[in-house]
């Protein structure tokens, strides 16, 4: 049977459209949709179990985004020709979608839920991650899964002052904004991106522009669901509630928690005090009661704790560690901490600490990105590690987490545009989070800035970062924007807003909003307060290291880049790589040769810790590229003696050799080369170019000497009797082909060949 297809088209207003379609593919999923823009097509499916697993008190939501290599007509790289673990780019897209979807499921919905998005067809003019949020929400709208409201996500760029929805890759290269915004029709919920030092007002304008486009996409999802036949929301077993128990737990705990929160204690001391209060409350119940509703006691204690901490801030303007809302925790910094690395720094703010290292390398160490939607390399990249000891916990290590990928990407985007384009190195920054009590990603930005400057990377400007929070009360209208939030304030608050920048503007941001209807007034206030905090932190960084070191450390590799014509690349590499391999071994350097895709010139990178070795490589390149000009005078050195002349090399290009024939040594007749020159002699010669007869380069010493008075040139036969047939000056004869017929002539093969 031919399936009935339902379709809605979204007009982007510039000739481009996005279509959302259902009814043709994956009909056994609880909801499925195909989203298409140009030739780019995404298939999204959603499935949710009809019952929750016993003991689960959270939403086990999995968002999986994959790009199939077949979508761009390519094979997966490597020996195993099958898509394997997700790339960092795919993980980042999963996080973008998850962060918007998760808050919109009911808090008591705990059924296993899986959203799967896959790129089926790629269009080089469409960046697919901007369509993933739309696809996920549309699929959920077509299902019976409980979900509060449709959402969507768009990317915003700005080229020549003009804001663009879902720009192409080529437009992004010219854009000073690259932001992804997720929102419902009523509220902005997620912002993430990088910028070229834009103002707070420009950022808000970009968010508002994106929100208008998202409203249109949300309306299209509703129309599609209605045309398809909106399913009734499924019934599910809600969490047990006990209002009387909730009031009892709050009465037993609120004042005690409030007092602990007001005491301004350290993280572990505060956590221990809260835990003690919780145990006191549990002690008021019998074992039978705890077995029956102990989980509810824990749940209501958390609610009472959250209410007390939030009330403290809203009523008194105080926070868990005693700070006011705008205060920044104490900061101390240090650079050049690790003696063997190329650059290092420590950044400590309160109970959060990051140790950053910088490693410098050649283009060979670039981070290769191989995705169906993007191929390229990163010459600057940052890795973020969050070990369990940083929070005082012991947990199994299971590889790099999605959180580590996401936080590292944010810090990388914050710093990368401040690394100059002409930086010759591939730069890798690694951040080790050693302590964590809020905003370790922003500590990574600060530590990374100082480590880069310590390594001698000539950053355009230093970058700092801060995490902002929000506590609000919809009933009273009270709210408080918090600077430099703690971990508890992140969990208990309504917003986590990270923003990085220089003294002149914002370079990156990441925002997750947990409440509906956040006003732009509050957003602008948060950005302005963040600016003040950023500048305060930036001042601490500059006190520690005011500007990048003028040069790399003595033990760090120095990088020299030379451009050579394409014709000389082969000579530098040599047969089977012999020349370059021997040169690297002799000079203790690393030499990398790349070809410019436009000019086809050779880009030679020379990396080494020994300047003499680098100079030797440069001299070799100069030697290979040296071409004397006809009529020019050059200094040469004798490196080999022959019967018929001397082999000399140009002193300005060692290794570049030419034969100085015996007839060009002096005006007088020369019987023996050693009568005029010897090994190691240095003198000048004149270059005559390629001799048309011998097809060899010709140089002359005598051309630079004054002709003797009364000099008479010898007849050609006499002058050239060594090169022609006939009788030579030693007697004997030659045949008409110039071969010497004397039986006792045993001259070396090299001499006979030259004759």
Buried (B, 14 or more C-beta within 10 A) or exposed (E): EEEEEBBBEBEBEEEBEBBBBBBBBBEEBBBBBBBBBBEBBBBBBBBBBEEBEEEEEEBBBEBBBBBBBBBBEBEBEEEEEEBEEBBBBBBBBBBBBBBBBBBBBBEBBBBBBBBBBBBBBBBBBBBBBBBBBBBBBBBBBBBBBBBEBBBBBBBBBBBEEEBBBBBBEEBBEEBBBBBBBBBBBEBBBBBBBBBBBBBBEBBBBBBBBBBEBBBBBBBBBBEBBEEBEBBEEBEBEEBEEBEEBBEBBBEBBBEBBBEBBBEEBEBEEBBEBBEEBBEEBBEEBEEEEBEEBEBBBBBBBBBBBBBBBBBBBBEEEBBBBEBEBBBBBEBEBBBBBBEEBBBBBBBBBBBBBBBBBBBBBBBEBBBEBBBBBBEEEBBBBBBBBBBEEBBEEEEEEEEBBBEBBBBBBBBBBBBBBBBEEEBBBBBBBBBBBBBBBBBBBBBBBBBBBBBBBBBBBBBBBBBBBBBBBBBBEEEEEBBBBBBBBBBBBBEBBBBBBBBBBBBEBBBBBBBBBBBBEBEEEBBBBBBEBBBEBBBBBBEBBBEBBEEBBEEBBEEBBBBBBBEBEEEBBEBBBEEEEEBBEEBBEEBEBBBBBBEEEEEEBBBBBBBBBEEEBBBBBBBBBBBBBBEBEEEEEBEBBBBEBBBBBBBBBBEBBBEBBBBBBBBBBBBEEBEEBEEBBEEEEEBBBBBBEEEEEEEEBBBBBBBEBEEEEEEEEEEEEEEEBBBBBEEBEEEBEBEEEEEBEEEEEEEEEEEEEBB
